[in-house]
Amino acid sequence: MITPKPAPPHMRPADTLRVAFSGLRTRPLRAVLSALGIAVGIAAMVAVVGISASSQEQVNQQLRELGTDMLTVQAGTSFRSDEAKLPEDSVDMVSRIEQVAAVSAIGTVNDAAVYRNELIDPNQTNALAVYAAHTDLLAAVSGTLDEGRWLDDALAAYPAVVLGATAAELLGITRTDGSVEVWLGGHWFTVVGILDPTPLAPELDMSAMIGWPVAQELLGFDGSPTTVYERSHESDVDDIRALLPATVNPANPEEVAVSRPSDALAAQVAVDETLTTLLLALGGVALLVGGIGVANTMVIAVLERRSEVGLRRALGATRAHVRRQFLGESILLAGLGGIGGAVLGGVVTAAFAYSRGWSLALPIWVLGGAAGATVLVGALAGVYPAARAARMPPTAALASA
């Protein structure tokens, strides 16, 4: 009678996980230090992607709120010896285009600076500009007030000034109750308003804005606009952009430069994406270093646990069982580091976004990718140690114990 060959012992996935966890638990400090290398790489990658995504979402939100329908018109390069200027009637000319919804302008008041008082050194200007502004400027640039009021037809004829956000900060002015004055162009001007930052017109942040009439009457402003702001429906922007040079300056359209401020914000997103790629590469290097650490830990573990391997083989464990055990330990070790790193990266992202007042935008695929990366790193790091342990003869392993 032929005795049937017994079936090889079976090792379920749950058994593999339990044995792998037991192996790590016997050397907790080494396991924690090895997992820390993986955690650093994963945390770096999650934080980089999360912060970049939150930054891009903030820019996109700004674009949605501010719109991409604004064009700015400025004097370009002149081929003649004299300085190129926009005609005084530029705003009126642009407003005649049928598709234009809003148009306004500012003009640089030359030889005028703004100081906290008349005792300040004239050279300490803080690079603040003085602009004459039309009363409808805020609507054209999507500007808002932080304090006080904007210039109206009555205030525009009197020495009243509205400060940009940065200008007010540099001058140390926080209130607009009618009692605060600044020394502007050799005259006292009452501060009636402070603007919020204006992303589409950042030049206003570092400026003091006064009415067009008082600038001409009191400070010798020539009435020529420096920048014209135009808004229309987004579908008409390209057509109007082509019309503006000839409309503003029919005699010399080549001296007119037209730009789209929202393009600068969109370019910021592209720059952020480039920087994110670079930082992700650095995070990948950290992850690779962590993987090497896991591999080193597992090789040492195989050498230290030869007696355990020999005993298991003598009791009937197959090479596949031993290989699966050490491979499971490597994957579990990397996986624990990946989970810790993902949590740490998420916390860093949330804290950074909160500190900047951003909305948290952490893509789900980042967390899934982190888990996949750690499993892959753990598997690759454990291939050689697992194969080495499986090839170890039981008698040799027991003899070396």
C-alpha positions as CSV (number, residue, x, y, z in Angstrom):
1,M,0.0,0.0,0.0
2,I,1.4,3.4,-1.0
3,T,1.2,6.0,1.7
4,P,0.0,9.3,0.2
5,K,2.5,12.2,0.4
6,P,1.4,14.7,3.1
7,A,0.3,18.1,1.9
8,P,2.8,20.9,2.7
9,P,1.8,23.0,5.7
10,H,-0.3,26.0,4.8
11,M,0.5,29.5,6.1
12,R,-2.4,31.9,5.9
13,P,-2.0,35.7,5.4
14,A,-3.2,36.3,8.9
15,D,-0.5,33.9,10.2
16,T,2.2,35.7,8.1
17,L,1.1,39.1,9.6
18,R,1.1,37.7,13.1
19,V,4.6,36.2,12.7
20,A,5.9,39.3,11.0
21,F,4.6,41.5,13.8
22,S,6.1,39.3,16.4
23,G,9.5,39.5,14.7
24,L,9.4,43.3,14.8
25,R,8.1,43.4,18.4
26,T,11.2,41.6,19.7
27,R,13.4,44.6,18.7
28,P,11.1,47.6,19.1
29,L,13.8,50.3,19.1
30,R,15.4,49.1,15.9
31,A,12.0,48.8,14.2
32,V,11.1,52.4,15.3
33,L,14.3,53.9,14.0
34,S,14.0,52.0,10.7
35,A,10.4,53.1,10.2
36,L,11.4,56.7,11.0
37,G,13.4,56.8,7.8
38,I,10.4,55.8,5.8
39,A,8.2,58.2,7.8
40,V,10.4,61.2,7.0
41,G,10.3,60.6,3.3
42,I,6.6,60.1,3.2
43,A,5.9,63.1,5.5
44,A,8.0,65.2,3.2
45,M,6.2,64.1,0.1
46,V,2.7,64.5,1.6
47,A,3.5,67.9,3.1
48,V,5.0,69.2,-0.2
49,V,2.0,68.0,-2.3
50,G,-0.5,69.2,0.3
51,I,1.0,72.7,0.8
52,S,1.4,73.1,-3.0
53,A,-2.1,72.0,-3.6
54,S,-3.4,74.3,-0.9
55,S,-1.4,77.2,-2.4
56,Q,-2.7,76.5,-5.9
57,E,-6.3,76.3,-4.6
58,Q,-5.8,79.7,-2.9
59,V,-4.6,81.2,-6.1
60,N,-7.5,79.6,-8.1
61,Q,-9.9,80.9,-5.5
62,Q,-8.5,84.4,-5.9
63,L,-8.8,84.2,-9.6
64,R,-12.5,83.1,-9.3
65,E,-13.2,85.9,-6.9
66,L,-11.2,88.6,-8.7
67,G,-11.9,87.4,-12.2
68,T,-9.6,87.1,-15.2
69,D,-11.4,89.8,-17.2
70,M,-9.2,92.8,-16.4
71,L,-6.6,94.4,-18.7
72,T,-4.1,97.1,-17.8
73,V,-2.9,99.7,-20.2
74,Q,0.4,101.4,-19.7
75,A,2.9,103.5,-21.7
76,G,5.3,101.3,-23.6
77,T,8.6,102.0,-25.2
78,S,8.9,105.1,-27.3
79,F,11.1,105.2,-30.5
80,R,11.5,108.9,-30.1
81,S,13.7,110.7,-27.6
82,D,10.8,111.9,-25.4
83,E,9.2,109.7,-22.8
84,A,6.1,107.8,-23.9
85,K,2.9,108.8,-22.2
86,L,-0.7,107.8,-22.3
87,P,-3.0,110.6,-23.7
88,E,-5.1,112.5,-21.1
89,D,-8.3,111.2,-22.7
90,S,-7.3,107.6,-22.6
91,V,-10.1,106.6,-20.2
92,D,-12.7,108.3,-22.3
93,M,-11.4,106.6,-25.5
94,V,-11.5,103.2,-23.9
95,S,-15.0,103.7,-22.5
96,R,-16.3,104.1,-26.0
97,I,-15.6,100.5,-26.8
98,E,-19.0,98.8,-26.7
99,Q,-17.9,95.6,-24.8
100,V,-16.1,97.6,-22.0
101,A,-17.9,97.2,-18.7
102,A,-15.7,99.4,-16.5
103,V,-12.6,101.6,-17.0
104,S,-10.6,103.7,-14.6
105,A,-7.1,105.0,-14.2
106,I,-4.3,106.2,-11.9
107,G,-1.6,108.8,-12.7
108,T,1.8,109.1,-11.1
109,V,2.2,112.5,-9.3
110,N,5.9,113.3,-10.0
111,D,8.1,114.9,-7.4
112,A,5.7,114.1,-4.6
113,A,6.3,111.7,-1.6
114,V,4.3,110.8,1.4
115,Y,5.7,111.0,5.0
116,R,4.3,110.6,8.5
117,N,5.1,114.2,9.2
118,E,7.2,117.1,7.8
119,L,10.2,116.3,10.1
120,I,11.1,113.0,8.3
121,D,14.2,112.9,6.2
122,P,13.1,113.6,2.6
123,N,15.2,110.6,1.4
124,Q,13.3,108.2,3.6
125,T,10.4,107.7,1.2
126,N,10.0,103.9,1.8
127,A,9.5,103.7,-2.0
128,L,5.9,104.8,-1.6
129,A,4.3,106.3,-4.7
130,V,1.7,109.0,-4.9
131,Y,-1.1,108.5,-7.5
132,A,-4.0,110.6,-8.6
133,A,-6.9,108.2,-8.8
134,H,-10.3,108.3,-10.5
135,T,-13.2,107.8,-8.1
136,D,-14.4,104.6,-9.8
137,L,-11.0,102.9,-9.4
138,L,-12.1,100.3,-6.8
139,A,-14.7,98.8,-9.0
140,A,-12.3,98.4,-11.8
141,V,-9.6,96.7,-9.8
142,S,-11.9,94.7,-7.5
143,G,-10.5,96.6,-4.5
144,T,-12.0,96.7,-1.0
145,L,-11.5,98.9,2.0
146,D,-10.0,97.8,5.3
147,E,-10.8,101.0,7.0
148,G,-12.6,104.3,6.3
149,R,-14.0,105.3,2.9
150,W,-12.9,105.7,-0.7
151,L,-12.6,108.9,-2.6
152,D,-15.8,110.4,-4.0
153,D,-16.5,113.5,-6.1
154,A,-16.5,115.7,-3.1
155,L,-13.3,114.3,-1.4
156,A,-11.4,114.2,-4.7
157,A,-11.3,118.0,-4.7
158,Y,-9.9,118.3,-1.2
159,P,-6.6,117.1,0.4
160,A,-7.8,113.7,1.3
161,V,-5.8,110.5,0.8
162,V,-6.4,106.8,0.8
163,L,-3.4,104.5,1.6
164,G,-2.6,101.1,0.2
165,A,-2.3,98.2,2.6
166,T,1.5,98.2,2.7
167,A,1.8,101.9,2.7
168,A,-0.4,102.2,5.8
169,E,1.7,99.6,7.5
170,L,4.9,101.3,6.7
171,L,3.6,104.7,7.9
172,G,2.2,103.1,11.0
173,I,-1.4,104.2,10.3
174,T,-4.2,102.0,11.5
175,R,-7.2,104.3,11.9
176,T,-9.1,106.8,9.7
177,D,-11.2,108.8,12.1
178,G,-10.3,112.2,10.5
179,S,-7.6,113.0,13.0
180,V,-4.7,111.3,11.1
181,E,-2.8,113.4,8.6
182,V,0.3,112.7,6.4
183,W,2.8,115.1,4.8
184,L,2.3,114.6,1.1
185,G,4.0,116.7,-1.6
186,G,4.6,119.5,0.9
187,H,1.0,119.6,2.1
188,W,-1.1,118.0,4.9
189,F,-3.5,115.4,3.7
190,T,-6.1,113.7,5.8
191,V,-6.2,109.9,5.7
192,V,-9.8,108.9,4.9
193,G,-9.3,105.2,4.0
194,I,-7.0,102.2,4.0
195,L,-7.3,99.6,1.3
196,D,-7.1,95.8,1.6
197,P,-4.3,94.2,-0.5
198,T,-5.2,94.3,-4.2
199,P,-3.8,91.2,-6.0
200,L,-4.7,92.4,-9.5
201,A,-3.1,95.8,-8.9
202,P,-0.2,95.3,-6.5
203,E,1.2,98.7,-7.3
204,L,-1.7,100.2,-5.2
205,D,-0.5,98.5,-2.1
206,M,2.6,100.7,-1.9
207,S,0.9,103.9,-2.8
208,A,-1.0,106.9,-1.5
209,M,-4.0,107.8,-3.7
210,I,-5.5,111.3,-3.9
211,G,-8.2,112.8,-6.1
212,W,-7.5,113.7,-9.7
213,P,-8.7,117.4,-9.3
214,V,-6.6,118.1,-6.1
215,A,-3.5,116.5,-7.7
216,Q,-3.8,118.9,-10.6
217,E,-4.6,121.9,-8.6
218,L,-2.3,121.5,-5.6
219,L,0.6,119.3,-6.8
220,G,0.9,120.2,-10.5
221,F,-0.2,116.8,-11.8
222,D,-0.3,116.9,-15.7
223,G,-3.4,114.8,-16.0
224,S,-1.8,112.0,-18.0
225,P,-2.8,108.5,-16.7
226,T,0.0,106.1,-15.9
227,T,-2.1,103.0,-15.8
228,V,-5.6,102.4,-17.2
229,Y,-7.7,99.5,-15.8
230,E,-10.3,98.0,-18.1
231,R,-12.8,95.2,-17.4
232,S,-15.1,93.4,-19.8
233,H,-16.7,90.0,-20.2
234,E,-14.1,87.2,-20.3
235,S,-15.2,86.1,-23.7
236,D,-14.3,89.6,-25.1
237,V,-10.9,90.0,-23.4
238,D,-8.8,88.9,-26.3
239,D,-10.7,91.0,-28.8
240,I,-10.5,94.1,-26.6
241,R,-6.8,93.5,-25.9
242,A,-6.2,93.8,-29.7
243,L,-8.2,97.0,-29.9
244,L,-6.7,98.9,-26.9
245,P,-3.4,100.1,-28.3
246,A,-4.9,101.8,-31.3
247,T,-7.9,103.1,-29.2
248,V,-5.7,104.6,-26.5
249,N,-3.1,106.1,-28.8
250,P,-4.2,106.1,-32.5
251,A,-1.1,108.0,-33.6
252,N,1.4,105.7,-31.9
253,P,-0.2,102.4,-30.9
254,E,3.2,100.8,-30.6
255,E,3.8,103.0,-27.6
256,V,1.0,101.3,-25.6
257,A,1.6,98.1,-23.6
258,V,-1.4,95.9,-22.6
259,S,-1.2,93.2,-20.0
260,R,-3.5,90.9,-18.1
261,P,-2.8,90.9,-14.4
262,S,-4.4,87.5,-13.8
263,D,-1.7,86.0,-16.0
264,A,0.8,86.7,-13.2
265,L,-1.3,84.8,-10.7
266,A,-1.7,81.9,-13.1
267,A,2.1,82.0,-13.7
268,Q,2.5,81.6,-9.9
269,V,0.7,78.3,-10.1
270,A,3.2,77.1,-12.8
271,V,6.1,78.1,-10.6
272,D,4.6,76.3,-7.7
273,E,4.3,73.2,-9.7
274,T,7.9,73.3,-10.7
275,L,9.0,73.8,-7.2
276,T,6.7,71.0,-6.1
277,T,8.4,68.6,-8.5
278,L,11.8,69.5,-7.1
279,L,10.7,69.0,-3.5
280,L,9.0,65.7,-4.4
281,A,12.3,64.5,-5.8
282,L,14.0,65.4,-2.5
283,G,11.2,63.6,-0.7
284,G,11.8,60.6,-2.9
285,V,15.5,60.6,-2.0
286,A,14.5,60.6,1.7
287,L,12.2,57.7,1.0
288,L,15.0,55.8,-0.8
289,V,17.3,56.4,2.2
290,G,14.6,55.0,4.4
291,G,14.3,52.0,2.2
292,I,18.0,51.3,2.4
293,G,17.7,51.5,6.2
294,V,14.9,48.9,6.2
295,A,16.9,46.6,4.0
296,N,19.9,47.0,6.3
297,T,17.7,46.2,9.3
298,M,16.3,43.1,7.7
299,V,19.8,41.8,6.7
300,I,21.0,42.2,10.3
301,A,17.8,40.5,11.5
302,V,18.4,37.5,9.3
303,L,22.0,37.1,10.6
304,E,20.9,37.5,14.2
305,R,18.0,35.1,13.9
306,R,19.7,32.1,12.2
307,S,18.8,29.8,15.1
308,E,15.1,30.8,14.8
309,V,15.2,30.1,11.1
310,G,16.8,26.7,11.6
311,L,14.4,25.7,14.3
312,R,11.4,26.7,12.1
313,R,12.8,24.8,9.2
314,A,13.4,21.7,11.4
315,L,9.8,21.9,12.6
316,G,8.5,21.8,9.0
317,A,8.4,25.3,7.8
318,T,9.2,25.6,4.1
319,R,11.5,28.0,2.4
320,A,8.4,29.8,1.2
321,H,7.2,30.3,4.7
322,V,10.5,31.7,5.8
323,R,10.7,34.0,2.8
324,R,7.1,35.2,3.4
325,Q,7.9,35.8,7.1
326,F,10.8,38.1,6.4
327,L,9.2,39.8,3.5
328,G,6.2,40.4,5.6
329,E,8.3,42.0,8.3
330,S,9.9,44.3,5.8
331,I,6.6,45.4,4.3
332,L,5.0,45.9,7.8
333,L,8.0,47.9,8.9
334,A,7.8,50.2,5.9
335,G,4.0,50.3,6.1
336,L,4.1,51.5,9.7
337,G,6.6,54.2,8.7
338,G,4.4,55.2,5.8
339,I,1.3,55.5,8.0
340,G,3.2,57.6,10.5
341,G,4.7,59.8,7.8
342,A,1.3,60.3,6.1
343,V,-0.2,61.4,9.4
344,L,2.7,63.7,10.1
345,G,2.6,65.2,6.6
346,G,-1.1,65.8,6.9
347,V,-0.7,67.6,10.2
348,V,2.1,69.8,8.9
349,T,0.0,70.7,5.8
350,A,-3.0,71.5,7.9
351,A,-0.9,73.6,10.3
352,F,0.8,75.5,7.5
353,A,-2.5,76.1,5.6
354,Y,-4.2,77.4,8.8
355,S,-1.3,79.7,9.6
356,R,-1.6,81.3,6.1
357,G,-5.4,81.4,6.2
358,W,-5.7,78.9,3.3
359,S,-8.2,76.2,2.7
360,L,-6.8,72.8,3.2
361,A,-6.5,71.0,-0.1
362,L,-4.8,67.6,0.4
363,P,-5.6,65.3,-2.5
364,I,-6.8,61.8,-1.6
365,W,-4.4,60.3,-4.1
366,V,-1.5,61.5,-2.1
367,L,-2.4,59.3,0.8
368,G,-3.1,56.4,-1.5
369,G,0.2,57.0,-3.2
370,A,2.0,57.2,0.1
371,A,0.6,53.8,1.1
372,G,1.5,52.3,-2.3
373,A,5.0,53.8,-2.1
374,T,5.7,52.3,1.3
375,V,4.5,48.9,0.3
376,L,6.7,49.0,-2.8
377,V,9.7,50.2,-0.8
378,G,9.2,47.6,1.9
379,A,8.8,44.8,-0.7
380,L,12.0,45.8,-2.5
381,A,13.9,46.2,0.7
382,G,12.9,42.8,1.9
383,V,13.5,40.7,-1.2
384,Y,17.2,40.0,-0.6
385,P,17.0,39.4,3.2
386,A,14.0,37.1,2.7
387,A,15.7,35.2,0.0
388,R,18.8,34.8,2.1
389,A,16.9,33.5,5.1
390,A,15.0,31.0,2.9
391,R,18.2,29.6,1.4
392,M,19.7,29.0,4.9
393,P,20.0,25.2,5.5
394,P,18.3,24.1,8.8
395,T,21.3,22.2,10.1
396,A,23.7,25.1,9.4
397,A,21.4,27.6,11.0
398,L,21.0,25.5,14.1
399,A,24.7,24.8,14.3
400,S,25.6,28.5,14.2
401,A,23.2,29.3,17.1
